[in-house]
Amino acid sequence: MQFSPLVGRIAGKGARAWSVHFDAMRQRAQGRDVLLLTVGDPDQHAPEAVIAATVAALQSGKTGYSPIIGLPAVRAAIAARVERRSGTATRAEHVAVVPGTQAGLFAALQCIAGPGDEVVALEPTYATYEAVAGAAGARLVTVPLRPETGFHPDLAALAEAISPRSRVLWINSPHNPTGAVFTRAEIETIAALARRHDLWLFSDEVYEDLAFARPHLSPRSLPGMAERTVVVSSLSKSHAMPGFRLGWVVGPGQLITHLFDLLLCMLYGGPPFIQLGALKALETDLPEAAAIAGDYRRRAALLAGILAEAPRCRAIPPEGGMFVLLDIRGTGLSAEAFARALLDGEGVAALPCDGFGASAVGHLRLALSLPDARLEEAGRRIVRLARRLAERGAA
């Protein structure tokens, strides 16, 4: 039996990046105590007020169908949140509720790019970006973010990558996996490129609340950008709610109309009890959410400080997000080989970044998703492996 060409376009190197993670999960299921640093799955609890509102919605029978692109009150709350942060007029008609940032990226790109189009993205990219572009029939064109510049964009190289086939510029700040938070000047220059070449600007802002080095800036806030900017985000990271699958796409009204058509034949709306629970997070400044950003800032400093003792390795303290990047090229091992040795010998699972693009080859992404004591233990185990490798190399 034959399959659609789609199956080839959604199974690239990014899909293979998770092999160490899957092996670690199998070992955990068999009873081994593995310290998991592979996935950005927050260890904090979702806010109590959100849990209570979700349970109340379930108990009151909110288990039927909901509007295709979200409950009106939820869309309005997201619009108010975006307007408050960006200073740009945003209404419910500019918002579609989707099951998480990943679904938002997939659905929105389906509506704005297609066969023959090019999507220009900064690399390393998150592991699914290539497949998301491929699913739409478009080609991902990448521009490297180099370690020696702190993974900040080379704006001249980005401009050179734009061609007559370009349809979309795609950015992610705070950046996954590097933790770079793009500056205002960088965002303004990227926005100017989008206007000059009449491109969509796709902005993945799922880590917007986890910016440490400088405030997050959405391109939607800049003059002349609301009509061409697509913002995708969620409560997964900011409120430790990934299992809720509550995200959104914000863009021009015509895009939201097209998303309605796509979601009508794909998802047919999201669970109303989930949306009503999330409404509490959208309408209220919850103390748990404020604490989460502080947790990641503290943990980043903790882990980077421990990893400074790892010979022939270099930890890259993030400017935001929930990951620390570890450069292990000096050990002589590939990222995959180092990660395998780390899992097998030390019981720590880390994500090799080779699947994120050439700029990240030889790096591991370490999620800050463990309590401080467990994270410190994971760091010590990484240092222990690095020392063994250094001793072996010297011998």
C-alpha positions as a Markdown table, in Angstrom:
| # | Residue | x | y | z |
|---|---|---|---|---|
| 1 | Met | 0.0 | 0.0 | 0.0 |
| 2 | Gln | 1.2 | 3.5 | -0.8 |
| 3 | Phe | 1.0 | 6.7 | 1.3 |
| 4 | Ser | 0.7 | 10.4 | 0.5 |
| 5 | Pro | 3.9 | 12.3 | -0.2 |
| 6 | Leu | 3.0 | 14.2 | 3.0 |
| 7 | Val | 4.5 | 11.4 | 5.1 |
| 8 | Gly | 8.0 | 12.2 | 3.7 |
| 9 | Arg | 7.6 | 15.9 | 4.3 |
| 10 | Ile | 6.7 | 15.5 | 8.0 |
| 11 | Ala | 9.5 | 13.0 | 8.9 |
| 12 | Gly | 12.7 | 14.9 | 8.6 |
| 13 | Lys | 15.8 | 15.1 | 10.9 |
| 14 | Gly | 13.7 | 16.9 | 13.5 |
| 15 | Ala | 11.5 | 13.8 | 14.1 |
| 16 | Arg | 14.7 | 11.8 | 14.8 |
| 17 | Ala | 15.9 | 14.4 | 17.4 |
| 18 | Trp | 13.8 | 12.7 | 20.1 |
| 19 | Ser | 15.3 | 9.2 | 20.0 |
| 20 | Val | 17.3 | 9.7 | 23.2 |
| 21 | His | 14.2 | 11.1 | 24.9 |
| 22 | Phe | 12.1 | 8.1 | 23.8 |
| 23 | Asp | 14.8 | 5.7 | 25.1 |
| 24 | Ala | 14.9 | 7.5 | 28.4 |
| 25 | Met | 11.1 | 7.2 | 28.7 |
| 26 | Arg | 11.3 | 3.5 | 28.1 |
| 27 | Gln | 13.9 | 3.2 | 30.8 |
| 28 | Arg | 11.8 | 5.2 | 33.2 |
| 29 | Ala | 8.8 | 2.9 | 32.4 |
| 30 | Gln | 11.0 | -0.1 | 33.4 |
| 31 | Gly | 11.8 | 1.5 | 36.8 |
| 32 | Arg | 15.1 | 3.3 | 36.2 |
| 33 | Asp | 15.4 | 6.7 | 37.9 |
| 34 | Val | 16.3 | 8.9 | 34.9 |
| 35 | Leu | 16.7 | 12.6 | 35.3 |
| 36 | Leu | 14.8 | 14.0 | 32.3 |
| 37 | Leu | 16.2 | 17.2 | 30.7 |
| 38 | Thr | 14.9 | 16.6 | 27.2 |
| 39 | Val | 11.5 | 18.2 | 27.1 |
| 40 | Gly | 10.4 | 21.6 | 28.1 |
| 41 | Asp | 7.6 | 20.2 | 30.3 |
| 42 | Pro | 7.3 | 22.4 | 33.4 |
| 43 | Asp | 7.5 | 20.6 | 36.7 |
| 44 | Gln | 5.5 | 23.3 | 38.5 |
| 45 | His | 1.8 | 22.8 | 39.2 |
| 46 | Ala | -0.8 | 24.7 | 37.1 |
| 47 | Pro | -2.2 | 27.6 | 39.2 |
| 48 | Glu | -4.8 | 26.5 | 41.7 |
| 49 | Ala | -7.3 | 29.1 | 40.5 |
| 50 | Val | -7.1 | 27.6 | 37.0 |
| 51 | Ile | -7.6 | 24.0 | 38.3 |
| 52 | Ala | -10.6 | 25.1 | 40.4 |
| 53 | Ala | -12.2 | 26.9 | 37.4 |
| 54 | Thr | -11.7 | 23.9 | 35.2 |
| 55 | Val | -13.2 | 21.5 | 37.7 |
| 56 | Ala | -16.1 | 23.9 | 38.2 |
| 57 | Ala | -16.7 | 24.0 | 34.5 |
| 58 | Leu | -16.7 | 20.2 | 34.3 |
| 59 | Gln | -19.1 | 19.9 | 37.2 |
| 60 | Ser | -21.5 | 22.4 | 35.7 |
| 61 | Gly | -21.7 | 20.3 | 32.5 |
| 62 | Lys | -19.4 | 22.3 | 30.2 |
| 63 | Thr | -18.6 | 19.1 | 28.2 |
| 64 | Gly | -20.3 | 19.8 | 24.8 |
| 65 | Tyr | -19.1 | 21.3 | 21.6 |
| 66 | Ser | -17.6 | 24.8 | 21.7 |
| 67 | Pro | -17.3 | 27.4 | 18.9 |
| 68 | Ile | -14.8 | 26.3 | 16.3 |
| 69 | Ile | -12.2 | 29.0 | 17.0 |
| 70 | Gly | -12.9 | 29.4 | 20.7 |
| 71 | Leu | -15.4 | 30.7 | 23.2 |
| 72 | Pro | -16.1 | 34.4 | 22.7 |
| 73 | Ala | -15.0 | 35.3 | 26.2 |
| 74 | Val | -11.7 | 33.5 | 25.8 |
| 75 | Arg | -11.0 | 35.1 | 22.5 |
| 76 | Ala | -11.8 | 38.5 | 23.9 |
| 77 | Ala | -9.5 | 37.8 | 26.9 |
| 78 | Ile | -6.6 | 36.8 | 24.6 |
| 79 | Ala | -7.2 | 39.9 | 22.5 |
| 80 | Ala | -7.1 | 42.1 | 25.6 |
| 81 | Arg | -3.9 | 40.4 | 26.8 |
| 82 | Val | -2.2 | 41.0 | 23.4 |
| 83 | Glu | -3.4 | 44.6 | 23.2 |
| 84 | Arg | -2.2 | 45.3 | 26.7 |
| 85 | Arg | 1.2 | 44.0 | 26.0 |
| 86 | Ser | 1.7 | 45.2 | 22.4 |
| 87 | Gly | -0.1 | 48.6 | 22.6 |
| 88 | Thr | -1.8 | 47.6 | 19.3 |
| 89 | Ala | -5.6 | 47.4 | 18.9 |
| 90 | Thr | -6.6 | 43.8 | 19.0 |
| 91 | Arg | -10.1 | 42.4 | 19.0 |
| 92 | Ala | -11.6 | 38.9 | 19.4 |
| 93 | Glu | -12.0 | 38.7 | 15.6 |
| 94 | His | -8.2 | 38.7 | 15.4 |
| 95 | Val | -7.9 | 35.6 | 17.6 |
| 96 | Ala | -8.4 | 31.8 | 17.1 |
| 97 | Val | -8.0 | 29.4 | 20.0 |
| 98 | Val | -6.0 | 26.3 | 19.2 |
| 99 | Pro | -4.8 | 23.3 | 21.1 |
| 100 | Gly | -1.3 | 24.6 | 22.0 |
| 101 | Thr | 1.4 | 26.6 | 20.2 |
| 102 | Gln | 2.4 | 23.6 | 18.0 |
| 103 | Ala | -1.1 | 23.3 | 16.5 |
| 104 | Gly | -1.2 | 27.1 | 16.0 |
| 105 | Leu | 2.0 | 27.0 | 14.1 |
| 106 | Phe | 0.8 | 24.2 | 11.9 |
| 107 | Ala | -2.6 | 25.6 | 11.2 |
| 108 | Ala | -1.5 | 29.2 | 10.6 |
| 109 | Leu | 1.2 | 28.2 | 8.2 |
| 110 | Gln | -1.2 | 26.0 | 6.2 |
| 111 | Cys | -3.2 | 29.1 | 5.6 |
| 112 | Ile | -0.3 | 31.4 | 4.5 |
| 113 | Ala | 2.2 | 29.3 | 2.6 |
| 114 | Gly | 2.0 | 26.5 | 0.1 |
| 115 | Pro | 3.8 | 24.6 | -2.7 |
| 116 | Gly | 6.6 | 26.6 | -4.3 |
| 117 | Asp | 6.8 | 29.1 | -1.4 |
| 118 | Glu | 9.8 | 29.6 | 0.8 |
| 119 | Val | 9.7 | 30.1 | 4.6 |
| 120 | Val | 12.8 | 31.9 | 5.9 |
| 121 | Ala | 13.7 | 31.0 | 9.5 |
| 122 | Leu | 16.6 | 31.5 | 11.8 |
| 123 | Glu | 18.5 | 28.3 | 12.6 |
| 124 | Pro | 18.8 | 26.4 | 14.9 |
| 125 | Thr | 15.1 | 26.0 | 14.6 |
| 126 | Tyr | 12.8 | 24.1 | 16.9 |
| 127 | Ala | 12.7 | 20.5 | 15.8 |
| 128 | Thr | 9.2 | 20.6 | 14.3 |
| 129 | Tyr | 9.6 | 23.8 | 12.1 |
| 130 | Glu | 10.9 | 22.0 | 9.1 |
| 131 | Ala | 8.0 | 19.5 | 9.1 |
| 132 | Val | 5.5 | 22.2 | 9.7 |
| 133 | Ala | 6.7 | 24.0 | 6.6 |
| 134 | Gly | 6.9 | 20.8 | 4.7 |
| 135 | Ala | 3.3 | 19.8 | 5.6 |
| 136 | Ala | 2.2 | 23.0 | 3.8 |
| 137 | Gly | 4.3 | 22.1 | 0.8 |
| 138 | Ala | 6.6 | 25.0 | 1.4 |
| 139 | Arg | 10.4 | 24.9 | 1.7 |
| 140 | Leu | 12.2 | 26.0 | 4.9 |
| 141 | Val | 15.2 | 28.2 | 4.1 |
| 142 | Thr | 17.4 | 28.7 | 7.1 |
| 143 | Val | 19.8 | 31.5 | 8.2 |
| 144 | Pro | 22.3 | 30.5 | 10.9 |
| 145 | Leu | 22.4 | 32.0 | 14.4 |
| 146 | Arg | 26.1 | 31.6 | 15.3 |
| 147 | Pro | 27.4 | 30.6 | 18.8 |
| 148 | Glu | 30.1 | 33.3 | 18.6 |
| 149 | Thr | 27.4 | 36.1 | 18.4 |
| 150 | Gly | 25.3 | 34.6 | 21.2 |
| 151 | Phe | 22.9 | 33.2 | 18.7 |
| 152 | His | 21.6 | 36.7 | 17.7 |
| 153 | Pro | 20.6 | 37.1 | 14.1 |
| 154 | Asp | 22.9 | 38.1 | 11.3 |
| 155 | Leu | 20.5 | 40.6 | 9.7 |
| 156 | Ala | 22.5 | 41.1 | 6.5 |
| 157 | Ala | 22.4 | 37.3 | 6.0 |
| 158 | Leu | 18.7 | 37.2 | 6.7 |
| 159 | Ala | 18.1 | 39.9 | 4.0 |
| 160 | Glu | 20.2 | 38.0 | 1.5 |
| 161 | Ala | 18.1 | 34.8 | 2.1 |
| 162 | Ile | 14.9 | 36.5 | 0.9 |
| 163 | Ser | 14.1 | 35.6 | -2.7 |
| 164 | Pro | 11.1 | 36.1 | -5.1 |
| 165 | Arg | 9.7 | 32.9 | -3.7 |
| 166 | Ser | 9.8 | 34.0 | -0.1 |
| 167 | Arg | 6.4 | 34.2 | 1.6 |
| 168 | Val | 7.2 | 34.2 | 5.3 |
| 169 | Leu | 9.8 | 35.3 | 7.8 |
| 170 | Trp | 9.7 | 33.1 | 10.9 |
| 171 | Ile | 11.1 | 34.2 | 14.2 |
| 172 | Asn | 11.1 | 32.8 | 17.8 |
| 173 | Ser | 12.1 | 35.0 | 20.7 |
| 174 | Pro | 13.0 | 34.1 | 23.4 |
| 175 | His | 14.6 | 31.5 | 21.2 |
| 176 | Asn | 14.4 | 27.7 | 21.4 |
| 177 | Pro | 16.8 | 26.1 | 21.8 |
| 178 | Thr | 19.5 | 28.8 | 22.3 |
| 179 | Gly | 17.7 | 31.1 | 24.8 |
| 180 | Ala | 18.6 | 34.3 | 22.9 |
| 181 | Val | 16.2 | 37.2 | 23.4 |
| 182 | Phe | 16.3 | 39.4 | 20.3 |
| 183 | Thr | 16.8 | 43.1 | 20.8 |
| 184 | Arg | 14.4 | 45.9 | 19.8 |
| 185 | Ala | 16.8 | 46.9 | 17.0 |
| 186 | Glu | 16.8 | 43.3 | 15.7 |
| 187 | Ile | 13.1 | 43.0 | 15.8 |
| 188 | Glu | 12.6 | 46.4 | 14.1 |
| 189 | Thr | 15.0 | 45.4 | 11.3 |
| 190 | Ile | 13.3 | 42.1 | 10.7 |
| 191 | Ala | 9.9 | 43.9 | 10.6 |
| 192 | Ala | 11.3 | 46.4 | 8.1 |
| 193 | Leu | 12.4 | 43.4 | 5.9 |
| 194 | Ala | 8.9 | 42.0 | 6.0 |
| 195 | Arg | 7.4 | 45.3 | 5.0 |
| 196 | Arg | 9.9 | 45.9 | 2.2 |
| 197 | His | 9.4 | 42.5 | 0.6 |
| 198 | Asp | 5.7 | 42.3 | 1.4 |
| 199 | Leu | 6.2 | 39.1 | 3.6 |
| 200 | Trp | 4.2 | 37.6 | 6.4 |
| 201 | Leu | 6.1 | 37.7 | 9.7 |
| 202 | Phe | 5.5 | 34.6 | 11.8 |
| 203 | Ser | 6.3 | 35.1 | 15.5 |
| 204 | Asp | 6.4 | 32.1 | 17.8 |
| 205 | Glu | 6.1 | 33.8 | 21.3 |
| 206 | Val | 5.5 | 30.8 | 23.6 |
| 207 | Tyr | 8.4 | 31.9 | 25.8 |
| 208 | Glu | 7.4 | 35.6 | 25.9 |
| 209 | Asp | 7.0 | 35.6 | 29.7 |
| 210 | Leu | 10.4 | 34.0 | 30.3 |
| 211 | Ala | 12.6 | 36.8 | 28.9 |
| 212 | Phe | 15.5 | 37.5 | 31.4 |
| 213 | Ala | 18.1 | 39.7 | 29.7 |
| 214 | Arg | 15.6 | 42.2 | 28.2 |
| 215 | Pro | 11.9 | 42.6 | 27.8 |
| 216 | His | 10.2 | 40.6 | 25.0 |
| 217 | Leu | 9.1 | 42.6 | 22.0 |
| 218 | Ser | 6.4 | 41.4 | 19.7 |
| 219 | Pro | 6.7 | 42.6 | 16.1 |
| 220 | Arg | 2.9 | 43.1 | 16.2 |
| 221 | Ser | 3.6 | 46.1 | 18.4 |
| 222 | Leu | 5.5 | 47.9 | 15.6 |
| 223 | Pro | 4.0 | 50.4 | 13.2 |
| 224 | Gly | 2.5 | 48.8 | 10.0 |
| 225 | Met | 3.0 | 45.3 | 11.3 |
| 226 | Ala | -0.4 | 44.2 | 12.6 |
| 227 | Glu | -1.7 | 43.4 | 9.1 |
| 228 | Arg | 1.2 | 41.1 | 8.3 |
| 229 | Thr | 2.2 | 39.6 | 11.7 |
| 230 | Val | 1.0 | 36.2 | 12.9 |
| 231 | Val | 1.6 | 35.7 | 16.6 |
| 232 | Val | 1.3 | 32.2 | 18.0 |
| 233 | Ser | 1.6 | 31.5 | 21.8 |
| 234 | Ser | 0.0 | 29.6 | 24.7 |
| 235 | Leu | -0.2 | 29.2 | 28.4 |
| 236 | Ser | 1.9 | 26.0 | 28.3 |
| 237 | Lys | 5.2 | 27.6 | 29.6 |
| 238 | Ser | 4.1 | 30.7 | 31.3 |
| 239 | His | 1.5 | 29.0 | 33.5 |
| 240 | Ala | 2.9 | 25.4 | 33.6 |
| 241 | Met | -0.2 | 24.2 | 31.6 |
| 242 | Pro | 1.1 | 22.2 | 28.6 |
| 243 | Gly | -1.5 | 19.4 | 29.2 |
| 244 | Phe | -4.3 | 21.9 | 28.8 |
| 245 | Arg | -3.3 | 22.4 | 25.1 |
| 246 | Leu | -4.6 | 26.0 | 25.2 |
| 247 | Gly | -2.9 | 28.3 | 22.7 |
| 248 | Trp | -3.9 | 30.9 | 20.2 |
| 249 | Val | -3.2 | 32.5 | 16.8 |
| 250 | Val | -3.4 | 36.3 | 16.6 |
| 251 | Gly | -3.5 | 37.9 | 13.1 |
| 252 | Pro | -5.5 | 39.8 | 10.6 |
| 253 | Gly | -9.2 | 39.0 | 10.5 |
| 254 | Gln | -9.1 | 37.4 | 7.1 |
| 255 | Leu | -6.5 | 34.9 | 8.4 |
| 256 | Ile | -8.8 | 34.0 | 11.3 |
| 257 | Thr | -11.6 | 33.4 | 8.8 |
| 258 | His | -9.4 | 30.9 | 6.9 |
| 259 | Leu | -8.4 | 29.3 | 10.2 |
| 260 | Phe | -12.1 | 28.8 | 11.0 |
| 261 | Asp | -12.5 | 26.8 | 7.8 |
| 262 | Leu | -9.4 | 24.7 | 8.5 |
| 263 | Leu | -10.3 | 24.0 | 12.2 |
| 264 | Leu | -13.9 | 23.2 | 11.2 |
| 265 | Cys | -12.7 | 20.3 | 9.1 |
| 266 | Met | -9.8 | 19.3 | 11.5 |
| 267 | Leu | -10.6 | 19.9 | 15.2 |
| 268 | Tyr | -14.2 | 21.1 | 15.4 |
| 269 | Gly | -13.5 | 23.3 | 18.4 |
| 270 | Gly | -11.7 | 22.7 | 21.7 |
| 271 | Pro | -13.0 | 21.5 | 25.1 |
| 272 | Pro | -15.1 | 24.2 | 26.7 |
| 273 | Phe | -14.1 | 23.2 | 30.3 |
| 274 | Ile | -10.4 | 23.7 | 29.4 |
| 275 | Gln | -11.1 | 27.1 | 27.9 |
| 276 | Leu | -13.1 | 28.2 | 30.9 |
| 277 | Gly | -10.3 | 27.1 | 33.2 |
| 278 | Ala | -7.7 | 29.0 | 31.1 |
| 279 | Leu | -9.9 | 32.1 | 31.1 |
| 280 | Lys | -9.0 | 32.5 | 34.8 |
| 281 | Ala | -5.3 | 32.6 | 33.8 |
| 282 | Leu | -6.0 | 35.1 | 31.0 |
| 283 | Glu | -8.0 | 37.5 | 33.1 |
| 284 | Thr | -6.1 | 37.4 | 36.4 |
| 285 | Asp | -2.5 | 38.1 | 37.3 |
| 286 | Leu | -1.8 | 34.8 | 39.2 |
| 287 | Pro | 1.2 | 34.6 | 41.7 |
| 288 | Glu | 2.1 | 31.2 | 40.4 |
| 289 | Ala | 2.8 | 32.5 | 36.9 |
| 290 | Ala | 5.0 | 35.3 | 38.3 |
| 291 | Ala | 7.0 | 32.7 | 40.3 |
| 292 | Ile | 7.6 | 30.5 | 37.3 |
| 293 | Ala | 9.7 | 33.0 | 35.4 |
| 294 | Gly | 11.8 | 33.4 | 38.6 |
| 295 | Asp | 12.3 | 29.7 | 38.8 |
| 296 | Tyr | 13.8 | 29.4 | 35.4 |
| 297 | Arg | 16.0 | 32.4 | 35.8 |
| 298 | Arg | 17.4 | 30.9 | 39.0 |
| 299 | Arg | 17.7 | 27.4 | 37.6 |
| 300 | Ala | 19.5 | 28.7 | 34.5 |
| 301 | Ala | 22.2 | 30.4 | 36.7 |
| 302 | Leu | 22.4 | 27.3 | 38.9 |
| 303 | Leu | 22.9 | 24.8 | 36.1 |
| 304 | Ala | 25.3 | 27.0 | 34.1 |
| 305 | Gly | 27.4 | 27.6 | 37.2 |
| 306 | Ile | 27.7 | 23.8 | 37.8 |
| 307 | Leu | 28.5 | 23.1 | 34.2 |
| 308 | Ala | 31.3 | 25.6 | 34.2 |
| 309 | Glu | 33.3 | 22.8 | 35.9 |
| 310 | Ala | 32.8 | 20.4 | 33.0 |
| 311 | Pro | 36.1 | 20.1 | 31.1 |
| 312 | Arg | 36.1 | 20.7 | 27.3 |
| 313 | Cys | 32.5 | 21.8 | 27.5 |
| 314 | Arg | 30.9 | 25.3 | 27.5 |
| 315 | Ala | 27.5 | 26.1 | 29.0 |
| 316 | Ile | 25.7 | 29.0 | 27.3 |
| 317 | Pro | 23.6 | 30.9 | 29.9 |
| 318 | Pro | 20.3 | 31.8 | 28.3 |
| 319 | Glu | 18.8 | 35.3 | 28.0 |
| 320 | Gly | 15.4 | 33.7 | 28.4 |
| 321 | Gly | 13.3 | 30.6 | 28.0 |
| 322 | Met | 13.7 | 27.3 | 30.0 |
| 323 | Phe | 16.8 | 25.7 | 28.5 |
| 324 | Val | 20.6 | 25.8 | 28.9 |
| 325 | Leu | 22.6 | 25.0 | 25.8 |
| 326 | Leu | 25.8 | 23.0 | 26.4 |
| 327 | Asp | 28.6 | 23.0 | 23.8 |
| 328 | Ile | 30.3 | 19.6 | 24.0 |
| 329 | Arg | 32.3 | 19.8 | 20.8 |
| 330 | Gly | 35.6 | 20.0 | 22.8 |
| 331 | Thr | 35.0 | 16.4 | 24.1 |
| 332 | Gly | 35.5 | 15.0 | 20.6 |
| 333 | Leu | 32.1 | 13.3 | 20.7 |
| 334 | Ser | 29.0 | 14.1 | 18.7 |
| 335 | Ala | 26.0 | 15.4 | 20.6 |
| 336 | Glu | 24.2 | 12.1 | 20.0 |
| 337 | Ala | 27.1 | 10.1 | 21.3 |
| 338 | Phe | 27.5 | 12.3 | 24.4 |
| 339 | Ala | 23.8 | 12.1 | 25.1 |
| 340 | Arg | 23.9 | 8.3 | 24.8 |
| 341 | Ala | 26.8 | 8.1 | 27.2 |
| 342 | Leu | 25.1 | 10.4 | 29.6 |
| 343 | Leu | 21.9 | 8.4 | 29.6 |
| 344 | Asp | 23.6 | 5.0 | 29.7 |
| 345 | Gly | 26.3 | 5.9 | 32.2 |
| 346 | Glu | 24.7 | 8.6 | 34.4 |
| 347 | Gly | 21.0 | 8.3 | 34.0 |
| 348 | Val | 20.5 | 11.8 | 32.7 |
| 349 | Ala | 18.6 | 12.4 | 29.4 |
| 350 | Ala | 19.5 | 15.4 | 27.3 |
| 351 | Leu | 18.4 | 16.4 | 23.9 |
| 352 | Pro | 21.1 | 16.4 | 21.1 |
| 353 | Cys | 20.6 | 19.6 | 19.1 |
| 354 | Asp | 21.8 | 18.2 | 15.7 |
| 355 | Gly | 18.2 | 17.9 | 14.6 |
| 356 | Phe | 17.7 | 21.7 | 15.1 |
| 357 | Gly | 20.2 | 22.7 | 12.4 |
| 358 | Ala | 23.9 | 23.0 | 11.5 |
| 359 | Ser | 24.5 | 25.9 | 13.9 |
| 360 | Ala | 23.5 | 23.7 | 16.9 |
| 361 | Val | 25.6 | 20.6 | 15.9 |
| 362 | Gly | 27.7 | 19.5 | 18.9 |
| 363 | His | 25.3 | 21.1 | 21.5 |
| 364 | Leu | 22.9 | 19.6 | 24.0 |
| 365 | Arg | 19.7 | 21.3 | 25.1 |
| 366 | Leu | 19.1 | 20.9 | 28.8 |
| 367 | Ala | 15.6 | 21.7 | 30.0 |
| 368 | Leu | 15.3 | 23.5 | 33.4 |
| 369 | Ser | 12.3 | 21.3 | 34.2 |
| 370 | Leu | 13.4 | 19.7 | 37.5 |
| 371 | Pro | 13.3 | 21.0 | 41.0 |
| 372 | Asp | 16.6 | 22.7 | 42.1 |
| 373 | Ala | 18.0 | 19.7 | 44.0 |
| 374 | Arg | 17.4 | 17.3 | 41.1 |
| 375 | Leu | 18.7 | 19.8 | 38.6 |
| 376 | Glu | 21.9 | 20.2 | 40.6 |
| 377 | Glu | 22.3 | 16.4 | 40.7 |
| 378 | Ala | 21.9 | 16.2 | 36.9 |
| 379 | Gly | 24.5 | 18.9 | 36.5 |
| 380 | Arg | 27.0 | 17.1 | 38.7 |
| 381 | Arg | 26.4 | 13.9 | 36.7 |
| 382 | Ile | 27.1 | 15.8 | 33.4 |
| 383 | Val | 30.3 | 17.2 | 34.9 |
| 384 | Arg | 31.3 | 13.6 | 36.0 |
| 385 | Leu | 30.9 | 12.3 | 32.5 |
| 386 | Ala | 32.9 | 15.2 | 31.0 |
| 387 | Arg | 35.7 | 14.6 | 33.4 |
| 388 | Arg | 35.9 | 10.9 | 32.6 |
| 389 | Leu | 36.0 | 11.8 | 28.9 |
| 390 | Ala | 38.7 | 14.3 | 29.5 |
| 391 | Glu | 40.8 | 11.8 | 31.5 |
| 392 | Arg | 40.3 | 9.2 | 28.8 |
| 393 | Gly | 41.4 | 11.7 | 26.1 |
| 394 | Ala | 44.5 | 12.6 | 28.1 |
| 395 | Ala | 45.4 | 9.0 | 28.5 |
